[in-house]
Amino acid sequence: MNAEANLANRLRSLSIERKGSPPADAATSLRFPRRGVALVGIAVTLAAAAYMSLPLAESMWRPPVTEAISQPAVDTTAQDKFPSQPPKTPPPQSVIGSGYVVAERMITSRPEIGGKVIDLPLDVGDHFTAGQVIARLDTTTDEIELRIARSQAASADAAAHRVEVSLAQARKTLERTKSLVERGAAAVSSLEGDSLSVVQLTSDLDVARQAAETAGLQVERQERNVALHQIVAPFDGVIVTRLVGLGDMVASGTDGGGPRDGIAILLDPNSLTIDVDIAQSNAARIEPGQPAVAVLDAFPDRKFRMRVRTIVSAASLQKGTVTARLEFLTPPSRVLPNMAAKVTLDAPELQANTNERGL
């Protein structure tokens, strides 16, 4: 041991020491603190990694938790400033019904006297005016009777005129006889005879005048019969159906007959209305003057503005409906009776908006 120690001391004495280099004991003392710092750093790193990995490990091992969605808080101050509005009432519903087109002025023209048809100036679909002739009957026999009546009337007038002349002459004779009797130039019996003649002629004149008046009435009747052979239209309208042809014999309207016995069926297009059936549950929602819109099956792309004219006072027991009659606001074109229609009646609350619909 001593030999080795001496050898070490000799070698140490032979070494060259440099400036700034720490002695061996100092380097050895510094080496240990550096290792401690490194160990402490490694420990801190491992601790931080373990701390950070702990939540991840917990999330892997813990069951999933559903998070509740939080609702936004209600601003009570805003509600106080703007109070809630009351709920709006729904608009009133319309009343819907179905019905048919009805003609208020649609008649079958029948002559008042029978006869043979000799002229039909109008055909189906032709328009006419009030008083226009739509058919003529044969008047040969009635014209002969008219001439006879006129001849008889002329004879009666002549007979009455002769009695008037005789009466005037008898009155003059009576006045002259009175003058003679007053002067005593004639007998009183002559005055009585002349007075009786005046009375008789006065009575004869009354009879003659009545006969002449009767004959005149006979003439008027025959003239009317001749005029009745011309069937004229009672109103403006159109020919719907022609029921006879040239040469046909027709009976007078007073003789009766079926619904198609006559000259023609006449229609006034301006008198068309719609009779619509409405459920009794909606009876309280309709009233006269209420606006409506009608769509005919024949014209599905057209809308007709209507108005309730009247409501039938009795309900239908079989159908459970109430009938309302609607009138067109403007004369319809190409609309015919008995056409089916669907009608929508606005509720009374919507009447103010009728003109804004543009129908």
Secondary structure as the mmCIF struct_conf table of DSSP 4:
data_model
#
loop_
_struct_conf.conf_type_id
_struct_conf.id
_struct_conf.beg_label_comp_id
_struct_conf.beg_label_asym_id
_struct_conf.beg_label_seq_id
_struct_conf.end_label_comp_id
_struct_conf.end_label_asym_id
_struct_conf.end_label_seq_id
HELX_RH_AL_P HELX_RH_AL_P1 ASN A 2 LEU A 14
BEND BEND1 SER A 15 SER A 15
HELX_LH_PP_P HELX_LH_PP_P1 ILE A 16 ARG A 18
TURN_TY1_P TURN_TY1_P1 LYS A 19 GLY A 20
HELX_LH_PP_P HELX_LH_PP_P2 SER A 21 PRO A 23
HELX_RH_AL_P HELX_RH_AL_P2 ALA A 24 TRP A 61
BEND BEND2 ARG A 62 ARG A 62
HELX_LH_PP_P HELX_LH_PP_P3 PRO A 63 PRO A 64
HELX_LH_PP_P HELX_LH_PP_P4 THR A 66 VAL A 74
HELX_RH_AL_P HELX_RH_AL_P3 THR A 76 LYS A 81
BEND BEND3 PHE A 82 PHE A 82
HELX_LH_PP_P HELX_LH_PP_P5 PRO A 83 SER A 94
STRN STRN1 VAL A 95 ALA A 103
BEND BEND4 GLU A 104 ARG A 105
STRN STRN2 MET A 106 SER A 109
BEND BEND5 GLU A 112 ILE A 113
STRN STRN3 GLY A 115 ASP A 119
TURN_TY1_P TURN_TY1_P2 VAL A 124 GLY A 125
STRN STRN4 HIS A 127 PHE A 128
TURN_TY1_P TURN_TY1_P3 ALA A 130 GLY A 131
STRN STRN5 VAL A 133 LEU A 137
HELX_RH_AL_P HELX_RH_AL_P4 THR A 140 ARG A 183
TURN_TY1_P TURN_TY1_P4 GLY A 184 GLY A 184
BEND BEND6 ALA A 185 ALA A 186
HELX_RH_AL_P HELX_RH_AL_P5 VAL A 188 LEU A 228
TURN_TY1_P TURN_TY1_P5 HIS A 229 HIS A 229
STRN STRN6 GLN A 230 VAL A 232
BEND BEND7 PRO A 234 ASP A 236
STRN STRN7 GLY A 237 ARG A 242
TURN_TY1_P TURN_TY1_P6 LEU A 246 GLY A 247
STRN STRN8 MET A 249 VAL A 250
HELX_RH_3T_P HELX_RH_3T_P1 GLY A 253 ASP A 255
TURN_TY1_P TURN_TY1_P7 PRO A 259 ARG A 260
BEND BEND8 GLY A 262 ILE A 263
STRN STRN9 ALA A 264 LEU A 267
HELX_RH_3T_P HELX_RH_3T_P2 PRO A 269 SER A 271
STRN STRN10 LEU A 272 ALA A 279
HELX_RH_3T_P HELX_RH_3T_P3 GLN A 280 ARG A 285
TURN_TY1_P TURN_TY1_P8 PRO A 288 GLY A 289
STRN STRN11 PRO A 291 LEU A 296
TURN_TY1_P TURN_TY1_P9 ASP A 297 ALA A 298
STRN STRN12 PHE A 299 ILE A 311
BEND BEND9 SER A 313 ALA A 314
STRN STRN13 SER A 316 SER A 316
TURN_TY1_P TURN_TY1_P10 LEU A 317 GLY A 320
STRN STRN14 THR A 321 PHE A 328
BEND BEND10 LEU A 329 THR A 330
BEND BEND11 SER A 333 ARG A 334
TURN_TY1_P TURN_TY1_P11 PRO A 337 ASN A 338
STRN STRN15 ALA A 340 LEU A 345
HELX_LH_PP_P HELX_LH_PP_P6 ASP A 346 ALA A 347
HELX_RH_3T_P HELX_RH_3T_P4 PRO A 348 GLU A 356
BEND BEND12 ARG A 357 ARG A 357
#
